[in-house]
């Protein structure tokens, strides 16, 4: 009886570690903390996360099934490359799905939620306006800003769909927020975020959606123009 209890606790522990590793890697990819084509090693990830290689292998298998990572024939793990056609497809879907989420989120956002939205925006603005902003911090805050609004919609299934889209698109955001681009110099992302905050404070769901559309479209146009995407799909991307 005691052995059965101990075995049960051990299984829960392993599942908890595996779940944490999966969530940590998933959030890393969604937040654009890795770049398309970047290689990852199981040993390095295990060391960084302070765990064994088994839960890392399990997490990589799950993320590969979600097309967030790919395992090449030589068993190298890397962040998938992105083609122009696939990027444009994902952007079109994002505009529809995230547009709906932001409208619903603004309609249902509480006063505390509005305060938190302003806090995230203020942190993004403070980092953005530094002479040498931390690109990693900008990318994380950008994700936090968007998902705070989406989560306010109170639609877990919708949020899960958006997370799946960001798993695929997140690394490509590096080309925007990690670049000393005209879009950064002109404060485009910051401007659209400010418009969205003002719309949320007014409870104007349509204006919030317009700001989001402007943000996604502007970032997408820059990424398409920067020449970093493949003109043809990468052979391993679709299995």
VOBA-1610 file (N, C-alpha, C; in pm, whole numbers, padded with zeros to 5 digits, always signed):
BEGIN
Unk+00083-00121+00000Unk+00000+00000+00000Unk+00086+00125+00000Unk+00190+00124+00087Unk+00280+00239+00092Unk+00352+00256-00040Unk+00396+00142-00099Unk+00466+00148-00227Unk+00379+00208-00335Unk+00249+00172-00335Unk+00159+00225-00436Unk+00145+00376-00422Unk+00140+00424-00297Unk+00130+00568-00274Unk+00255+00640-00323Unk+00372+00583-00291Unk+00497+00644-00334Unk+00506+00646-00487Unk+00466+00534-00551Unk+00468+00529-00697Unk+00377+00636-00756Unk+00261+00653-00693Unk+00168+00754-00743Unk+00225+00894-00733Unk+00290+00925-00621Unk+00351+01056-00605Unk+00464+01078-00705Unk+00538+00973-00733Unk+00648+00983-00827Unk+00597+01013-00967Unk+00487+00949-01006Unk+00431+00974-01138Unk+00383+01118-01151Unk+00316+01167-01046Unk+00270+01306-01049Unk+00389+01401-01062Unk+00496+01372-00991Unk+00615+01457-00997Unk+00672+01463-01137Unk+00683+01346-01202Unk+00738+01343-01337Unk+00649+01421-01433Unk+00517+01405-01419Unk+00425+01476-01507Unk+00436+01627-01485Unk+00456+01668-01359Unk+00469+01810-01330Unk+00594+01868-01394Unk+00706+01798-01385Unk+00829+01844-01447Unk+00813+01851-01599Unk+00755+01746-01657Unk+00735+01744-01802Unk+00645+01859-01846Unk+00539+01882-01769Unk+00449+01992-01802Unk+00516+02128-01792Unk+00598+02145-01688Unk+00669+02273-01672Unk+00767+02297-01785Unk+00841+02193-01824Unk+00937+02207-01933Unk+00864+02243-02062Unk+00754+02174-02088Unk+00676+02203-02208Unk+00625+02347-02207Unk+00570+02391-02096Unk+00518+02528-02088Unk+00628+02631-02104Unk+00744+02606-02040Unk+00854+02701-02050Unk+00904+02714-02194Unk+00922+02600-02261Unk+00967+02605-02400Unk+00861+02666-02491Unk+00737+02634-02464Unk+00626+02688-02543Unk+00621+02840-02531Unk+00633+02890-02408Unk+00631+03035-02388Unk+00751+03102-02452Unk+00866+03036-02447Unk+00987+03089-02510Unk+00965+03110-02659Unk+00904+03012-02723Unk+00880+03020-02867Unk+00773+03123-02899Unk+00664+03121-02824Unk+00555+03215-02849Unk+00599+03359-02834Unk+00688+03384-02739Unk+00735+03520-02713Unk+00846+03563-02808Unk+00883+03476-02903Unk+00985+03514-03000Unk+01124+03524-02942Unk+01151+03447-02838Unk+01284+03450-02777Unk+01385+03365-02853Unk+01338+03296-02955Unk+01426+03220-03044Unk+01395+03263-03187Unk+01492+03245-03276Unk+01479+03292-03413Unk+01458+03176-03510Unk+01392+03199-03623Unk+01377+03094-03724Unk+01513+03040-03767Unk+01524+02909-03774Unk+01649+02845-03812Unk+01744+02821-03697Unk+01713+02873-03579Unk+01802+02857-03464Unk+01800+02713-03414Unk+01918+02657-03394Unk+01929+02521-03345Unk+01923+02515-03194Unk+01864+02407-03143Unk+01852+02386-02999Unk+01904+02247-02966Unk+01973+02235-02855Unk+02021+02103-02814Unk+01949+02061-02687Unk+01917+01932-02681Unk+01846+01880-02565Unk+01929+01899-02439Unk+02059+01874-02449Unk+02145+01885-02331Unk+02148+02028-02277Unk+02163+02126-02368Unk+02168+02265-02324Unk+02035+02307-02261Unk+01925+02268-02324Unk+01794+02303-02268Unk+01775+02239-02131Unk+01815+02114-02117Unk+01801+02046-01988Unk+01883+02115-01880Unk+02006+02155-01915Unk+02092+02224-01819Unk+02032+02359-01779Unk+01983+02433-01879Unk+01925+02565-01852Unk+01802+02555-01764Unk+01718+02453-01790Unk+01595+02436-01714Unk+01616+02361-01583Unk+01735+02307-01564Unk+01764+02235-01440Unk+01690+02104-01428Unk+01681+02031-01539Unk+01610+01904-01537Unk+01687+01801-01616Unk+01636+01680-01622Unk+01698+01575-01702Unk+01658+01592-01848Unk+01719+01512-01935Unk+01691+01526-02078Unk+01557+01464-02118Unk+01505+01370-02040Unk+01381+01302-02078Unk+01262+01397-02093Unk+01232+01483-01992Unk+01118+01574-02012Unk+01141+01673-02124Unk+01268+01708-02152Unk+01297+01797-02264Unk+01266+01727-02396Unk+01303+01600-02407Unk+01271+01522-02527Unk+01120+01515-02548Unk+01048+01490-02438Unk+00902+01482-02446Unk+00842+01616-02493Unk+00893+01726-02438Unk+00843+01858-02475Unk+00871+01888-02621Unk+00990+01853-02667Unk+01026+01876-02806Unk+00934+01796-02899Unk+00902+01673-02862Unk+00812+01591-02943Unk+00674+01656-02954Unk+00624+01708-02843Unk+00494+01774-02845Unk+00498+01901-02929Unk+00604+01979-02914Unk+00615+02104-02989Unk+00637+02079-03137Unk+00704+01970-03170Unk+00721+01934-03311Unk+00585+01898-03372Unk+00501+01830-03295Unk+00367+01796-03343Unk+00283+01921-03365Unk+00312+02027-03291Unk+00241+02154-03306Unk+00307+02246-03408Unk+00411+02196-03474Unk+00485+02268-03578Unk+00560+02389-03522Unk+00586+02388-03393Unk+00663+02496-03331Unk+00812+02467-03337Unk+00849+02339-03345Unk+00987+02297-03361Unk+00989+02190-03469Unk+01106+02165-03525Unk+01119+02055-03619Unk+01244+01975-03587Unk+01232+01845-03603Unk+01344+01754-03582Unk+01391+01708-03720Unk+01513+01744-03756Unk+01567+01712-03887Unk+01613+01566-03892Unk+01639+01513-04011Unk+01680+01372-04022Unk+01800+01334-03937Unk+01892+01430-03914Unk+02009+01399-03829Unk+01978+01420-03681Unk+01847+01435-03649Unk+01797+01450-03512Unk+01831+01585-03452Unk+01881+01677-03534Unk+01899+01815-03488Unk+01762+01879-03469Unk+01747+01956-03361Unk+01623+02026-03333Unk+01642+02173-03366Unk+01549+02230-03437Unk+01561+02372-03466Unk+01424+02437-03478Unk+01425+02569-03470Unk+01305+02648-03491Unk+01279+02650-03642Unk+01158+02618-03687Unk+01133+02611-03831Unk+01158+02744-03902Unk+01204+02733-04024Unk+01211+02849-04112Unk+01069+02883-04158Unk+01052+03004-04208Unk+00920+03049-04248Unk+00922+03095-04393Unk+00826+03048-04471Unk+00813+03093-04609Unk+00721+03215-04615Unk+00734+03292-04721Unk+00649+03410-04739Unk+00501+03370-04748Unk+00472+03264-04823Unk+00333+03225-04841Unk+00270+03180-04709Unk+00347+03106-04630Unk+00294+03061-04502Unk+00277+03178-04406Unk+00372+03270-04406Unk+00362+03387-04321Unk+00237+03468-04355Unk+00213+03488-04485Unk+00094+03564-04526Unk-00034+03493-04487Unk-00034+03360-04497Unk-00152+03283-04455Unk-00176+03300-04306Unk-00071+03287-04226Unk-00086+03301-04081Unk-00129+03442-04043Unk-00077+03541-04113Unk-00117+03679-04082Unk-00265+03700-04111Unk-00314+03646-04221Unk-00456+03658-04254Unk-00543+03595-04146Unk-00503+03477-04100Unk-00579+03410-03995Unk-00573+03489-03865Unk-00455+03541-03833Unk-00440+03619-03710Unk-00531+03740-03710Unk-00541+03808-03823Unk-00625+03927-03830Unk-00771+03894-03798Unk-00816+03779-03844Unk-00954+03739-03816Unk-00972+03695-03671Unk-00886+03603-03626Unk-00903+03543-03494Unk-00869+03641-03383Unk-00753+03706-03393Unk-00713+03799-03289Unk-00798+03926-03292Unk-00847+03961-03411Unk-00938+04075-03419Unk-01064+04051-03338Unk-01119+03931-03349Unk-01237+03896-03270Unk-01204+03895-03122Unk-01089+03839-03088Unk-01050+03830-02946Unk-01032+03967-02883Unk-00974+04060-02956Unk-00950+04192-02897Unk-01083+04267-02878Unk-01175+04251-02971Unk-01306+04314-02951Unk-01377+04258-02828Unk-01377+04125-02817Unk-01442+04062-02701Unk-01370+04098-02571Unk-01236+04105-02578Unk-01158+04137-02458Unk-01185+04276-02408Unk-01194+04372-02499Unk-01219+04511-02459Unk-01360+04524-02401Unk-01456+04452-02457Unk-01593+04460-02404Unk-01603+04405-02262Unk-01517+04308-02229Unk-01531+04239-02101Unk-01422+04277-02001Unk-01332+04368-02039Unk-01220+04398-01950Unk-01267+04475-01827Unk-01220+04432-01711Unk-01256+04494-01584Unk-01165+04615-01558Unk-01203+04699-01460Unk-01114+04811-01424Unk-00974+04764-01385Unk-00964+04654-01310Unk-00831+04600-01277Unk-00758+04556-01403Unk-00831+04497-01496Unk-00771+04456-01622Unk-00718+04574-01702Unk-00793+04683-01700Unk-00748+04805-01770Unk-00622+04860-01704Unk-00619+04859-01572Unk-00499+04907-01502Unk-00377+04823-01539Unk-00397+04691-01546Unk-00286+04603-01582Unk-00243+04625-01726Unk-00337+04650-01815Unk-00303+04678-01954Unk-00215+04802-01964Unk-00250+04905-01889Unk-00168+05027-01889Unk-00030+05001-01832Unk-00022+04919-01729Unk+00108+04886-01670Unk+00199+04818-01772Unk+00144+04721-01845Unk+00224+04651-01945Unk+00266+04747-02055Unk+00173+04831-02097Unk+00207+04928-02202Unk+00315+05025-02155Unk+00303+05072-02032Unk+00404+05165-01979Unk+00541+05100-01974Unk+00546+04972-01937Unk+00673+04900-01933Unk+00730+04885-02074Unk+00644+04855-02171Unk+00687+04844-02311Unk+00742+04978-02360Unk+00672+05086-02329Unk+00714+05219-02372Unk+00847+05258-02309Unk+00862+05230-02179Unk+00986+05265-02110Unk+01105+05192-02171Unk+01087+05063-02202Unk+01195+04986-02264Unk+01221+05034-02406Unk+01115+05059-02481Unk+01126+05103-02620Unk+01204+05233-02631Unk+01187+05324-02534Unk+01245+05457-02543Unk+01388+05466-02488Unk+01441+05354-02440Unk+01581+05354-02398Unk+01672+05371-02519Unk+01791+05425-02496Unk+01886+05442-02606Unk+01931+05308-02662Unk+01933+05205-02578Unk+01969+05070-02623Unk+01871+04970-02561Unk+01749+04964-02615Unk+01647+04878-02554Unk+01684+04730-02564Unk+01638+04654-02466Unk+01658+04510-02464Unk+01553+04447-02555Unk+01596+04394-02669Unk+01501+04337-02765Unk+01422+04223-02705Unk+01488+04141-02624Unk+01419+04030-02560Unk+01306+04078-02469Unk+01332+04185-02395Unk+01229+04240-02307Unk+01113+04298-02389Unk+01145+04364-02499Unk+01039+04419-02585Unk+00950+04309-02639Unk+01012+04199-02681Unk+00935+04089-02738Unk+00844+04026-02633Unk+00897+04007-02512Unk+00816+03949-02404Unk+00699+04041-02368Unk+00727+04171-02358Unk+00622+04266-02321Unk+00518+04279-02432Unk+00561+04268-02556Unk+00467+04272-02667Unk+00369+04154-02656Unk+00422+04036-02629Unk+00335+03919-02612Unk+00242+03938-02492Unk+00295+03985-02379Unk+00213+04005-02260Unk+00099+04103-02288Unk+00129+04208-02364Unk+00029+04310-02396Unk-00086+04248-02476Unk-00051+04179-02583Unk-00154+04119-02668Unk-00237+04016-02592Unk-00169+03926-02521Unk-00242+03817-02458Unk-00322+03863-02337Unk-00285+03974-02278Unk-00367+04027-02168Unk-00505+04064-02222Unk-00508+04127-02338Unk-00637+04164-02397Unk-00714+04040-02440Unk-00646+03947-02506Unk-00714+03826-02554Unk-00772+03746-02438Unk-00696+03734-02329Unk-00743+03656-02214Unk-00868+03719-02152Unk-00879+03851-02160Unk-00995+03919-02102Unk-01125+03879-02169Unk-01117+03824-02290Unk-01238+03781-02360Unk-01306+03666-02287Unk-01231+03593-02204Unk-01289+03482-02130Unk-01330+03365-02217Unk-01254+03341-02324Unk-01281+03231-02417Unk-01158+03141-02425Unk-01148+03042-02338Unk-01029+02957-02334Unk-00998+02888-02466Unk-01100+02844-02538Unk-01075+02775-02665Unk-01019+02872-02769Unk-01071+02993-02770Unk-01018+03095-02861Unk-00874+03128-02827Unk-00846+03140-02699Unk-00710+03170-02655Unk-00614+03059-02696Unk-00659+02936-02688Unk-00576+02822-02728Unk-00545+02827-02878Unk-00641+02867-02958Unk-00618+02881-03103Unk-00513+02988-03129Unk-00523+03100-03058Unk-00427+03210-03077Unk-00287+03167-03033Unk-00280+03093-02924Unk-00150+03044-02879Unk-00087+02955-02987Unk-00168+02873-03052Unk-00117+02789-03159Unk-00062+02870-03274Unk-00128+02980-03307Unk-00079+03069-03413Unk+00052+03135-03372Unk+00061+03178-03246Unk+00183+03244-03200Unk+00299+03147-03187Unk+00270+03021-03163Unk+00378+02922-03162Unk+00449+02919-03297Unk+00374+02940-03403Unk+00432+02938-03536Unk+00488+03074-03577Unk+00424+03180-03535Unk+00463+03314-03582Unk+00560+03384-03487Unk+00563+03342-03359Unk+00643+03412-03259Unk+00788+03436-03298Unk+00861+03332-03341Unk+01002+03353-03375Unk+01025+03454-03487Unk+00929+03466-03578Unk+00944+03559-03690Unk+00937+03704-03642Unk+00872+03726-03526Unk+00865+03862-03473Unk+01003+03918-03440Unk+01102+03829-03428Unk+01240+03875-03410Unk+01282+03973-03518Unk+01236+03948-03642Unk+01277+04031-03754Unk+01225+04174-03740Unk+01120+04190-03661Unk+01064+04323-03640Unk+01122+04389-03515Unk+01098+04331-03399Unk+01135+04395-03274Unk+01284+04384-03242Unk+01358+04295-03310Unk+01502+04288-03288Unk+01580+04372-03389Unk+01512+04439-03478Unk+01580+04514-03584Unk+01577+04664-03554Unk+01683+04731-03590Unk+01684+04878-03583Unk+01617+04928-03711Unk+01488+04903-03722Unk+01416+04927-03846Unk+01346+05062-03844Unk+01299+05101-03961Unk+01220+05223-03974Unk+01095+05214-03886Unk+01037+05093-03878Unk+00917+05075-03796Unk+00945+05102-03649Unk+01064+05061-03601Unk+01101+05089-03463Unk+01130+05238-03445Unk+01204+05296-03539Unk+01238+05437-03530Unk+01114+05525-03530Unk+01017+05488-03611Unk+00894+05565-03620Unk+00794+05530-03509Unk+00834+05438-03420Unk+00753+05402-03304Unk+00616+05347-03345Unk+00615+05268-03453Unk+00489+05217-03506Unk+00419+05125-03407Unk+00491+05025-03355Unk+00429+04932-03261Unk+00379+05006-03138Unk+00460+05097-03088Unk+00422+05175-02970Unk+00296+05256-02998Unk+00290+05316-03116Unk+00173+05397-03151Unk+00045+05315-03156Unk+00053+05197-03217Unk-00067+05112-03224Unk-00107+05062-03086Unk-00010+05032-03002Unk-00042+04990-02866Unk-00112+05103-02791Unk-00064+05225-02809Unk-00127+05339-02742Unk-00271+05359-02789Unk-00294+05341-02920Unk-00430+05351-02972Unk-00520+05245-02911Unk-00465+05124-02895Unk-00545+05015-02839Unk-00579+05043-02693Unk-00482+05094-02618Unk-00508+05127-02477Unk-00616+05234-02467Unk-00605+05339-02547Unk-00706+05445-02543Unk-00844+05391-02579Unk-00850+05305-02680Unk-00978+05245-02718Unk-01034+05159-02605Unk-00948+05082-02539Unk-00993+04997-02429Unk-01048+05081-02315Unk-00983+05192-02285Unk-01029+05279-02177Unk-01165+05339-02209Unk-01192+05361-02338Unk-01323+05413-02380Unk-01426+05302-02395Unk-01380+05178-02394Unk-01470+05066-02420Unk-01508+05056-02566Unk-01424+05108-02654Unk-01450+05111-02798Unk-01387+04988-02864Unk-01466+04881-02875Unk-01413+04755-02927Unk-01372+04765-03073Unk-01447+04840-03153Unk-01414+04853-03295Unk-01282+04926-03315Unk-01258+05032-03236Unk-01132+05106-03247Unk-01015+05020-03199Unk-01039+04939-03097Unk-00934+04849-03049Unk-00896+04749-03157Unk-00996+04697-03226Unk-00968+04604-03335Unk-00891+04673-03447Unk-00927+04796-03479Unk-00857+04870-03584Unk-00710+04891-03547Unk-00683+04919-03420Unk-00545+04937-03375Unk-00468+04807-03387Unk-00532+04696-03350Unk-00466+04566-03361Unk-00436+04533-03507Unk-00533+04557-03594Unk-00513+04531-03737Unk-00397+04613-03790Unk-00390+04739-03749Unk-00279+04823-03791Unk-00145+04770-03744Unk-00141+04723-03621Unk-00017+04669-03562Unk+00029+04544-03637Unk-00062+04448-03653Unk-00027+04322-03719Unk+00010+04346-03866Unk-00065+04432-03933Unk-00039+04459-04074Unk+00093+04530-04094Unk+00120+04631-04010Unk+00244+04707-04021Unk+00365+04619-03996Unk+00358+04538-03890Unk+00470+04448-03860Unk+00488+04346-03972Unk+00376+04293-04023Unk+00385+04195-04129Unk+00445+04251-04256Unk+00408+04374-04290Unk+00463+04437-04410Unk+00614+04453-04398Unk+00659+04494-04280Unk+00804+04510-04262Unk+00875+04376-04274Unk+00820+04273-04212Unk+00883+04140-04216Unk+00889+04088-04359Unk+00783+04112-04436Unk+00782+04069-04576Unk+00885+04145-04659Unk+00908+04271-04622Unk+01002+04354-04699Unk+01148+04330-04662Unk+01174+04274-04544Unk+01312+04266-04497Unk+01392+04154-04562Unk+01326+04067-04638Unk+01397+03964-04713Unk+01444+03845-04632Unk+01390+03827-04512Unk+01436+03719-04426Unk+01354+03590-04442Unk+01242+03598-04514Unk+01156+03481-04531Unk+01191+03406-04658Unk+01163+03277-04659Unk+01189+03195-04776Unk+01086+03224-04884Unk+01130+03221-05009Unk+01035+03242-05118Unk+00956+03116-05149Unk+01011+02999-05108Unk+00941+02871-05125Unk+00938+02801-04990Unk+00833+02721-04964Unk+00828+02648-04836Unk+00950+02560-04817Unk+00999+02557-04694Unk+01112+02471-04660Unk+01066+02326-04664Unk+01140+02236-04728Unk+01093+02099-04750Unk+01047+02025-04626Unk+01108+02050-04509Unk+01075+01973-04389Unk+00961+02034-04308Unk+00914+02151-04349Unk+00817+02221-04265Unk+00683+02149-04258Unk+00645+02081-04363Unk+00515+02017-04367Unk+00525+01867-04347Unk+00634+01823-04281Unk+00649+01682-04249Unk+00729+01609-04351
//
